[in-house]
Amino acid sequence: MTFYQIAFLFFTYSFLGWVGEVVFTAAVRRKYQDRGVLSGPLCILYGIGGLVITFALGDMSRDGWFFLFVFSAVYATVIEWIGGHILERTSHTRWWDYSAMPFNLDGYICLGASATWGVLGIVLLKWGNPLLLALFSLIPHGLAAVVLWASLVVLGIDLVGTLLAMAGLRYKWPAAEAIENRLANMTVRGGMWILDRVERRMAKAHPALTFARPERQQSGTFAAGCSPYKIILLFFIGAFLGDITETIFCRVTGGEWMSRSSVVWGPFSIVWGLAIALVTQLLYRYKDKPASWLFVTGTLLGGAYEYLCSVFTEVVFGAVFWDYSAIPFNLGGRINLLYCFFWGFAAVAWFKVLYPPISAAIEKLPRRFGTVLTWALCVFMAADMVVSSAALVRYNDRLNGVPAANSIETYLDEHYDNDRMYKVYPKAVHTG
């Protein structure tokens, strides 16, 4: 799928989502109401959801409608849940509320909406994408490129104006007037004009919105609650513990020691690190829920997450890093029922046993030391991931007989040859 096809699908599903929201609201409330966050007729959550389902579940259509329904529902529900929290956090109001619906979770998501997303996911993969891509092929390439690039530029301007409005740029910043004068002197008065129009449109569509940034309360504790610093450190802890756990598991079940690291420097499993960081961020406010609730949620989210990771690594690196085809109740070899249950048990163990002492230990770090440590680890991991990604791509090219084309690829061939890469990724199966 080309870049232009991806952009076309994104804008199309964003527009169709906006139309659906407006029509539904008009039918229920008997009046027109702009349901979009942006000024344009787009609901980008639908566009994002459409692309995620397209790429993550594109090869699942042969496995039957049931799995398409379940995973489409899970992915779209998670996107809706995250989007609702982000919008409430930035604008201090809810853009939708399912509190009156049965089986809802804090009004952000509900069973009925999730079932709807599941059905729409099936429609998207079975008929929507083929039809839209066929229509796109009828558009002259030059015209499509111009329209899509112009749409992306307009979307970028719209996003900036919306984000600035939500951040309360002109209402809470002490230097707002000076900034506005400075912008005017720089001949970009249009920026403030856009900002003013965005604020007025959002206030008209959603009267409860407030364009004021909440005052941040200073705390003497480092990384209190579910702060970004804590999430980052939990990522590293989860990446290390996940790598060690998988290494020991392979030794016990397979009788051999093998690397389970995702990167070339250090024992870190990115899949596990991201899982710990994401599940903590997503389920932090629900950590005191019953163990059964955490188990079911962890099983569903873990299975969907592992499946998405498998698709991503195969598409980006041309390699499959795990294959469960030999295990019963597997889905395309990417996930299986037993390991999905492991994700559920892991969610329970994490919140009920491991998270409390680890969180307390992080909060005991001196503020300056904790800040420096976190940033140093981020810089290290960023470099590690860049080098690992380049080495993996070059590893795949070497196996396909592609010679080094520049000094960087020559360096990778010398320092990350096939033997070393095989030791780091012994389970990788290259698909080209």
Secondary structure by P-SEA (a helix, b strand, c coil): ccaaaaaaaaaaaaaaaaaaaaaaaaaacccccccccccccccaaaaaaaaaaaaaccccccccaaaaaaaaaaaaaaaaaaaaaaaaaaccccccccccccccccccccaaaaaaaaaaaaaaaacaaaaaaaaaaaccaaaaaaaaaaaaaaaaaaaaaaaaaaacccccccaaaaaaaaaaaaccaaaaaaaaaaaaaaaaacccccccccbbbbbccccccccaaaaaaaaaaaaaaaaaaaaaaaaaaccbbbbccccccccccaaaaaaaaaaaaaccccccccaaaaaaaaaaaaaaaaaaaaaaaaaaccccccccccccccccccccaaaaaaaaaaaaaaaaccaaaaaaaaaaccaaaaaaaaaaaaaaaaaaaaaaaaaaaaaaaaaaccccccaaaaaaaacccaaaaaaacccccccc
